[in-house]
Amino acid sequence: MPTPDRNREFEAKTALVTGAGKGIGRATVQLLAQRGARVVAMSRTAADLQTLAEETGCETVCVDLADPVATKNAAEAAQPVDLLVNCAGIVELQPFVNTSIEAFDAIMAVNVKAAMIVAQACARSMIARRAGGAIVNVSSLSATVGLPLHAAYCASKAALDGLTRVMAVELGPHGIRVNTVNPVVTLTPMASKAWNDPAKSAPMLARIPLNRFVQPLEAARTIAYLLSDDAAMVSGVSLAVDGGFQAG
């Protein structure tokens, strides 16, 4: 069989990527555009979207995903799409006993509720069009591993994994695959808030057999695999990108 041309594997496909301004989301937009997709990039930061559009030719939507009404309107306006990457996420570091209700609610609103709202809009459109599709929710190793100061964040990612499994079960009969990517610490601007202190990062690195953190492009390539026809029978999976962390 001929080797598939990765430069055209998403040709004639439209992909919606949230959290597109920085980190994994930005790398995903760049990679999908390189591989032929029409990409709609969502972010709350207009400046990030402007430079991303200049780099990739993507379409942009500036929206604060903490606002559920604005999120629903933006997601519905972006239809029809064939591929969805829910990458938007926030973190606030607080000890469990001092985790505020406000911080917990804010993290759940962006990391879980917004992902649900956007996925609902995409799934409804896919079902109505009988088009099938693929959804990747960007989760984290923290969905299954407790990290100090990350109570709300870990809870949000565990919730996202649970939501993804239900989506896979209910949307599968419509030809829609749903998976999560679960990276260990990824070198993004958000991660620097938690891991730029060597005293904190060194113990985590010591638990990773490959002895390094994930690069955003490595996570993006895993996302692209799950969106692609190569993963045609992969659904309901939480795929760790962790350098062997969980094997230890």
NUVOKE-807508 format. One record per residue: residue number from 1; x, y, z of N, C-alpha, C in turn; residue in three letters. Coordinates in steps of 0.02 Angstrom, whole numbers. Layout:
N
SITE   num       nx       ny       nz      cax      cay      caz       cx       cy       cz   residuo
SITE   NUM        X        Y        Z        X        Y        Z        X        Y        Z       ALA
...
END
This chain:
248
SITE   num       nx       ny       nz      cax      cay      caz       cx       cy       cz   residuo
SITE     1       42      -60        0        0        0        0       44       62        0       MET
SITE     2       23      114      -36       62      176      -36       59      209       32       PRO
SITE     3      113      242       51      115      279      114       71      341      109       THR
SITE     4       26      352      157      -17      411      152       23      475      156       PRO
SITE     5        1      526      119       34      591      119        9      631      178       ASP
SITE     6       51      638      230       31      675      289       15      747      274       ARG
SITE     7       43      774      221       32      844      205      -39      856      179       ASN
SITE     8      -75      803      163     -143      812      137     -195      772      175       ARG
SITE     9     -177      743      233     -223      696      264     -287      729      290       GLU
SITE    10     -286      795      302     -347      829      325     -376      875      272       PHE
SITE    11     -357      865      211     -384      905      156     -459      895      152       GLU
SITE    12     -495      950      139     -568      950      135     -601      940      203       ALA
SITE    13     -563      944      258     -590      939      325     -586     1008      359       LYS
SITE    14     -636     1022      400     -635     1083      441     -626     1063      513       THR
SITE    15     -577     1094      546     -561     1079      615     -572     1141      658       ALA
SITE    16     -604     1131      714     -613     1184      764     -567     1169      823       LEU
SITE    17     -526     1217      843     -479     1208      898     -491     1264      949       VAL
SITE    18     -507     1245     1010     -513     1295     1063     -447     1300     1100       THR
SITE    19     -439     1355     1138     -375     1366     1171     -318     1370     1122       GLY
SITE    20     -332     1401     1065     -286     1399     1009     -229     1450     1013       ALA
SITE    21     -232     1495     1060     -184     1550     1059     -114     1530     1079       GLY
SITE    22     -108     1481     1123      -42     1464     1151      -35     1389     1159       LYS
SITE    23       25     1367     1171       38     1299     1193       15     1245     1145       GLY
SITE    24      -17     1193     1173      -38     1136     1132      -89     1157     1079       ILE
SITE    25     -135     1202     1098     -186     1224     1050     -155     1258      990       GLY
SITE    26     -107     1301     1002      -74     1336      946      -36     1287      902       ARG
SITE    27        1     1241      934       38     1192      895       -9     1148      854       ALA
SITE    28      -68     1133      882     -116     1093      846     -144     1129      785       THR
SITE    29     -160     1193      793     -183     1232      735     -130     1232      680       VAL
SITE    30      -68     1244      699      -14     1246      650       -7     1180      614       GLN
SITE    31      -10     1125      651       -1     1059      621      -59     1040      576       LEU
SITE    32     -121     1052      599     -178     1035      558     -180     1076      494       LEU
SITE    33     -162     1140      499     -160     1182      439     -106     1157      391       ALA
SITE    34      -49     1137      417        4     1109      375      -19     1047      338       GLN
SITE    35      -63     1010      370      -86      947      341     -151      954      302       ARG
SITE    36     -168     1016      284     -221     1028      236     -289     1047      262       GLY
SITE    37     -298     1051      328     -364     1066      356     -379     1141      350       ALA
SITE    38     -442     1156      343     -467     1223      357     -477     1226      432       ARG
SITE    39     -445     1274      465     -447     1276      538     -482     1339      563       VAL
SITE    40     -526     1329      611     -557     1384      648     -527     1384      717       VAL
SITE    41     -493     1437      735     -456     1441      798     -494     1486      847       ALA
SITE    42     -506     1460      907     -540     1498      960     -492     1513     1016       MET
SITE    43     -493     1575     1039     -453     1596     1097     -485     1658     1126       SER
SITE    44     -469     1672     1189     -494     1734     1220     -447     1792     1207       ARG
SITE    45     -389     1780     1178     -338     1831     1169     -331     1850     1095       THR
SITE    46     -355     1909     1078     -357     1930     1007     -287     1934      977       ALA
SITE    47     -238     1957     1016     -170     1964      989     -141     1896      969       ALA
SITE    48     -154     1846     1009     -130     1778      992     -163     1753      927       ASP
SITE    49     -227     1767      921     -263     1745      861     -237     1780      799       LEU
SITE    50     -221     1844      805     -196     1882      748     -131     1852      721       GLN
SITE    51      -84     1839      766      -20     1811      743      -29     1740      717       THR
SITE    52      -75     1702      747      -88     1634      723     -117     1635      653       LEU
SITE    53     -163     1681      641     -193     1687      574     -140     1706      522       ALA
SITE    54      -95     1750      542      -41     1771      496        5     1712      480       GLU
SITE    55       16     1669      529       61     1612      520       29     1556      479       GLU
SITE    56      -36     1544      489      -67     1483      463     -123     1495      413       THR
SITE    57     -151     1556      411     -209     1568      369     -274     1543      400       GLY
SITE    58     -273     1526      464     -333     1501      496     -385     1556      505       CYS
SITE    59     -446     1535      514     -499     1581      533     -499     1587      610       GLU
SITE    60     -521     1643      636     -515     1654      708     -582     1675      739       THR
SITE    61     -591     1655      801     -649     1674      841     -623     1693      910       VAL
SITE    62     -634     1755      930     -613     1778      996     -672     1772     1043       CYS
SITE    63     -665     1728     1093     -720     1717     1140     -692     1694     1207       VAL
SITE    64     -723     1716     1260     -705     1694     1327     -746     1633     1345       ASP
SITE    65     -715     1574     1347     -751     1512     1358     -778     1506     1429       LEU
SITE    66     -760     1551     1473     -790     1552     1539     -862     1576     1537       ALA
SITE    67     -882     1607     1482     -950     1631     1472     -989     1579     1432       ASP
SITE    68    -1034     1541     1464    -1067     1486     1428    -1111     1508     1370       PRO
SITE    69    -1143     1566     1376    -1186     1589     1322    -1144     1609     1262       VAL
SITE    70    -1091     1646     1273    -1046     1665     1218    -1014     1604     1187       ALA
SITE    71     -997     1555     1229     -967     1494     1204    -1015     1456     1158       THR
SITE    72    -1076     1449     1180    -1127     1413     1139    -1138     1449     1073       LYS
SITE    73    -1144     1515     1075    -1156     1553     1014    -1097     1546      965       ASN
SITE    74    -1035     1551      992     -976     1546      949     -969     1476      920       ALA
SITE    75     -983     1425      960     -977     1357      935    -1028     1342      881       ALA
SITE    76    -1089     1366      890    -1141     1354      839    -1125     1392      775       GLU
SITE    77    -1098     1453      782    -1081     1492      723    -1024     1462      683       ALA
SITE    78     -982     1422      716     -924     1392      682     -943     1331      639       ALA
SITE    79    -1003     1306      647    -1023     1245      610    -1032     1261      536       GLN
SITE    80    -1024     1209      494    -1009     1139      510     -934     1126      515       PRO
SITE    81     -915     1083      562     -846     1061      568     -845      985      568       VAL
SITE    82     -789      958      548     -779      885      546     -738      859      605       ASP
SITE    83     -696      903      631     -649      884      683     -650      937      738       LEU
SITE    84     -649      915      800     -648      962      856     -591      944      904       LEU
SITE    85     -553      995      924     -503      987      976     -519     1035     1032       VAL
SITE    86     -543     1009     1088     -556     1050     1148     -492     1056     1187       ASN
SITE    87     -456     1110     1178     -390     1118     1209     -389     1173     1262       CYS
SITE    88     -440     1213     1267     -439     1269     1315     -436     1242     1386       ALA
SITE    89     -395     1273     1426     -389     1253     1495     -356     1306     1537       GLY
SITE    90     -373     1308     1601     -342     1355     1647     -323     1317     1710       ILE
SITE    91     -277     1347     1749     -256     1317     1812     -245     1372     1862       VAL
SITE    92     -260     1358     1925     -243     1403     1980     -219     1359     2037       GLU
SITE    93     -158     1373     2060     -127     1331     2110     -148     1352     2180       LEU
SITE    94     -180     1305     2215     -201     1318     2284     -199     1253     2324       GLN
SITE    95     -178     1255     2387     -183     1195     2428     -256     1173     2434       PRO
SITE    96     -267     1108     2441     -335     1083     2444     -377     1118     2497       PHE
SITE    97     -349     1125     2558     -389     1153     2612     -405     1227     2601       VAL
SITE    98     -368     1259     2556     -380     1329     2541     -407     1341     2471       ASN
SITE    99     -425     1287     2436     -453     1296     2369     -519     1334     2374       THR
SITE   100     -522     1390     2339     -581     1432     2344     -637     1406     2299       SER
SITE   101     -698     1419     2319     -755     1401     2277     -751     1437     2210       ILE
SITE   102     -728     1500     2212     -724     1540     2150     -674     1509     2101       GLU
SITE   103     -616     1489     2127     -566     1458     2083     -590     1391     2057       ALA
SITE   104     -621     1351     2100     -646     1286     2079     -698     1294     2023       PHE
SITE   105     -745     1340     2033     -797     1351     1983     -768     1376     1917       ASP
SITE   106     -719     1422     1921     -689     1450     1861     -653     1396     1821       ALA
SITE   107     -616     1353     1855     -579     1300     1821     -627     1249     1790       ILE
SITE   108     -678     1230     1826     -727     1183     1799     -765     1213     1740       MET
SITE   109     -778     1278     1742     -815     1311     1688     -777     1308     1623       ALA
SITE   110     -712     1319     1625     -673     1319     1563     -652     1248     1543       VAL
SITE   111     -626     1210     1591     -596     1146     1575     -647     1091     1561       ASN
SITE   112     -708     1098     1587     -758     1045     1577     -821     1071     1543       VAL
SITE   113     -852     1122     1574     -917     1145     1547     -910     1173     1476       LYS
SITE   114     -858     1213     1464     -849     1240     1396     -836     1185     1346       ALA
SITE   115     -797     1135     1366     -784     1079     1321     -849     1043     1303       ALA
SITE   116     -892     1034     1352     -957     1002     1339     -999     1044     1291       MET
SITE   117    -1002     1109     1304    -1044     1153     1262    -1021     1153     1190       ILE
SITE   118     -955     1159     1180     -929     1160     1111     -939     1093     1078       VAL
SITE   119     -927     1039     1114     -936      972     1086    -1010      959     1069       ALA
SITE   120    -1055      983     1110    -1126      975     1095    -1144     1007     1028       GLN
SITE   121    -1120     1068     1018    -1136     1103      955    -1107     1065      896       ALA
SITE   122    -1046     1041      902    -1015     1005      847    -1051      938      835       CYS
SITE   123    -1066      902      889    -1098      837      881    -1167      843      851       ALA
SITE   124    -1205      893      872    -1272      903      843    -1267      914      768       ARG
SITE   125    -1219      954      748    -1210      968      676    -1188      905      639       SER
SITE   126    -1141      868      668    -1118      807      636    -1175      757      628       MET
SITE   127    -1216      750      680    -1272      704      677    -1323      726      625       ILE
SITE   128    -1339      790      624    -1388      815      576    -1365      805      504       ALA
SITE   129    -1300      811      494    -1272      804      426    -1256      732      409       ARG
SITE   130    -1261      687      459    -1242      617      451    -1171      612      423       ARG
SITE   131    -1128      653      452    -1060      660      425    -1008      622      464       ALA
SITE   132    -1025      598      524     -974      570      567     -925      625      589       GLY
SITE   133     -871      605      620     -822      655      641     -778      627      695       GLY
SITE   134     -733      670      720     -687      650      773     -678      709      821       ALA
SITE   135     -678      693      885     -669      743      938     -612      721      983       ILE
SITE   136     -567      767      998     -515      753     1047     -520      806     1102       VAL
SITE   137     -529      783     1163     -528      827     1221     -459      823     1252       ASN
SITE   138     -426      880     1259     -358      880     1286     -362      880     1362       VAL
SITE   139     -345      823     1390     -348      813     1462     -277      818     1490       SER
SITE   140     -260      776     1537     -196      780     1571     -184      716     1610       SER
SITE   141     -121      702     1622     -105      647     1667     -135      658     1736       LEU
SITE   142     -148      721     1752     -177      737     1818     -249      713     1824       SER
SITE   143     -278      686     1771     -344      654     1777     -341      592     1821       ALA
SITE   144     -282      561     1824     -275      499     1863     -221      503     1916       THR
SITE   145     -183      557     1918     -128      565     1966     -140      628     2007       VAL
SITE   146     -140      621     2073     -149      679     2115      -85      720     2121       GLY
SITE   147      -89      784     2106      -32      828     2110      -45      882     2163       LEU
SITE   148        3      894     2206       -7      946     2257      -25     1013     2225       PRO
SITE   149      -69     1049     2257      -91     1116     2236     -136     1115     2175       LEU
SITE   150     -155     1057     2151     -194     1051     2089     -263     1021     2100       HIS
SITE   151     -293     1030     2159     -356      996     2174     -410     1010     2121       ALA
SITE   152     -422     1073     2107     -474     1091     2058     -455     1068     1988       ALA
SITE   153     -392     1076     1971     -369     1057     1903     -374      981     1894       TYR
SITE   154     -350      942     1943     -356      869     1938     -429      848     1934       CYS
SITE   155     -471      879     1973     -542      862     1971     -572      877     1902       ALA
SITE   156     -552      932     1873     -579      951     1808     -558      903     1753       SER
SITE   157     -497      880     1756     -472      834     1704     -502      764     1713       LYS
SITE   158     -512      743     1775     -546      679     1786     -617      683     1760       ALA
SITE   159     -650      739     1771     -718      749     1745     -719      748     1669       ALA
SITE   160     -668      779     1638     -665      780     1565     -656      710     1537       LEU
SITE   161     -615      669     1570     -607      600     1547     -673      561     1553       ASP
SITE   162     -709      571     1608     -773      538     1617     -824      560     1565       GLY
SITE   163     -826      625     1552     -871      651     1501     -854      622     1433       LEU
SITE   164     -790      615     1418     -768      589     1354     -792      517     1343       THR
SITE   165     -789      477     1395     -812      408     1388     -886      404     1372       ARG
SITE   166     -926      446     1405     -997      447     1390    -1009      471     1318       VAL
SITE   167     -972      523     1298     -979      547     1229     -963      492     1179       MET
SITE   168     -910      454     1192     -891      400     1146     -946      348     1140       ALA
SITE   169     -977      331     1197    -1031      281     1196    -1092      307     1159       VAL
SITE   170    -1112      368     1172    -1173      394     1142    -1165      417     1070       GLU
SITE   171    -1106      443     1053    -1096      470      986    -1068      419      937       LEU
SITE   172    -1041      364      962    -1013      312      919    -1062      287      866       GLY
SITE   173    -1125      273      884    -1172      250      833    -1183      299      775       PRO
SITE   174    -1164      362      786    -1170      412      733    -1104      420      694       HIS
SITE   175    -1056      376      707     -993      380      671     -947      434      698       GLY
SITE   176     -957      455      760     -916      507      791     -871      475      844       ILE
SITE   177     -806      481      835     -758      454      883     -738      509      933       ARG
SITE   178     -729      490      996     -711      539     1048     -657      508     1092       VAL
SITE   179     -602      545     1100     -546      521     1140     -516      580     1179       ASN
SITE   180     -474      563     1228     -434      615     1260     -360      602     1249       THR
SITE   181     -322      655     1249     -249      652     1253     -230      675     1323       VAL
SITE   182     -187      636     1357     -170      649     1427      -95      658     1434       ASN
SITE   183      -69      718     1422        3      728     1428       24      736     1501       PRO
SITE   184       86      717     1514      119      738     1575      137      812     1565       VAL
SITE   185      174      841     1610      190      913     1605      213      930     1534       VAL
SITE   186      180      979     1505      197     1002     1437      224     1073     1442       THR
SITE   187      275     1087     1404      310     1151     1409      271     1206     1374       LEU
SITE   188      217     1228     1407      174     1281     1383      178     1340     1431       THR
SITE   189      154     1399     1410      153     1456     1456      114     1441     1520       PRO
SITE   190       58     1403     1515       19     1388     1574       58     1342     1622       MET
SITE   191       94     1294     1594      131     1247     1636      186     1282     1676       ALA
SITE   192      212     1336     1649      266     1370     1684      244     1396     1752       SER
SITE   193      178     1408     1760      153     1431     1824      165     1380     1879       LYS
SITE   194      163     1317     1860      169     1264     1910      239     1232     1913       ALA
SITE   195      276     1235     1858      336     1193     1853      400     1231     1838       TRP
SITE   196      400     1297     1841      462     1333     1825      511     1334     1883       ASN
SITE   197      490     1311     1941      534     1306     1999      569     1238     1997       ASP
SITE   198      635     1237     1990      671     1173     1987      657     1127     2047       PRO
SITE   199      643     1156     2104      629     1116     2163      565     1075     2153       ALA
SITE   200      518     1102     2114      456     1066     2100      463     1021     2039       LYS
SITE   201      499     1044     1988      504     1006     1926      550      946     1931       SER
SITE   202      602      951     1972      651      896     1976      620      830     1999       ALA
SITE   203      578      829     2052      547      765     2072      502      737     2017       PRO
SITE   204      467      780     1981      424      755     1927      466      726     1870       MET
SITE   205      519      761     1851      563      735     1799      592      667     1818       LEU
SITE   206      607      660     1881      637      597     1905      589      538     1897       ALA
SITE   207      524      552     1892      474      498     1885      459      482     1811       ARG
SITE   208      490      519     1766      478      509     1694      539      473     1665       ILE
SITE   209      532      410     1644      589      373     1618      626      407     1561       PRO
SITE   210      591      443     1518      625      479     1464      658      543     1488       LEU
SITE   211      647      561     1552      683      615     1586      675      683     1553       ASN
SITE   212      615      696     1528      600      763     1502      525      773     1501       ARG
SITE   213      505      835     1493      434      852     1486      415      850     1412       PHE
SITE   214      349      855     1400      322      851     1332      328      919     1298       VAL
SITE   215      343      918     1233      341      977     1192      271      984     1162       GLN
SITE   216      246     1046     1154      178     1054     1126      168     1018     1059       PRO
SITE   217      218     1018     1016      210      985      951      201      910      959       LEU
SITE   218      233      880     1010      224      808     1022      152      793     1041       GLU
SITE   219      123      835     1083       52      826     1099        8      837     1038       ALA
SITE   220       25      887      997      -14      901      937      -12      843      888       ALA
SITE   221       44      811      882       49      753      837        6      695      861       ARG
SITE   222        1      686      926      -42      634      954     -115      651      941       THR
SITE   223     -133      714      949     -200      737      933     -216      724      860       ILE
SITE   224     -169      741      816     -180      730      744     -191      656      729       ALA
SITE   225     -154      613      762     -165      541      752     -236      522      770       TYR
SITE   226     -261      544      828     -328      526      850     -382      555      805       LEU
SITE   227     -368      610      772     -415      640      725     -414      604      657       LEU
SITE   228     -361      569      643     -349      543      576     -383      476      564       SER
SITE   229     -386      456      501     -413      390      483     -370      333      510       ASP
SITE   230     -308      347      527     -266      295      557     -295      270      623       ASP
SITE   231     -335      312      655     -365      294      720     -439      278      711       ALA
SITE   232     -458      250      655     -529      241      638     -566      196      688       ALA
SITE   233     -531      153      724     -565      111      773     -544      128      845       MET
SITE   234     -519      188      855     -498      210      921     -550      260      947       VAL
SITE   235     -585      242     1000     -635      287     1029     -644      270     1102       SER
SITE   236     -655      321     1143     -664      311     1214     -599      300     1252       GLY
SITE   237     -543      318     1220     -477      305     1249     -448      369     1280       VAL
SITE   238     -414      361     1337     -374      415     1366     -301      397     1352       SER
SITE   239     -271      430     1304     -205      412     1279     -151      453     1315       LEU
SITE   240     -112      420     1357      -59      454     1394       -1      471     1348       ALA
SITE   241       24      532     1356       85      553     1323      131      574     1381       VAL
SITE   242      165      525     1409      196      536     1475      268      512     1482       ASP
SITE   243      299      492     1427      368      472     1430      380      412     1475       GLY
SITE   244      329      373     1488      335      314     1530      318      324     1603       GLY
SITE   245      292      383     1621      276      399     1691      234      344     1724       PHE
SITE   246      181      322     1690      135      275     1720      161      203     1722       GLN
SITE   247      216      191     1687      245      124     1686      287      111     1748       ALA
SITE   248      307      165     1783      351      158     1839      314      138     1903       GLY
END
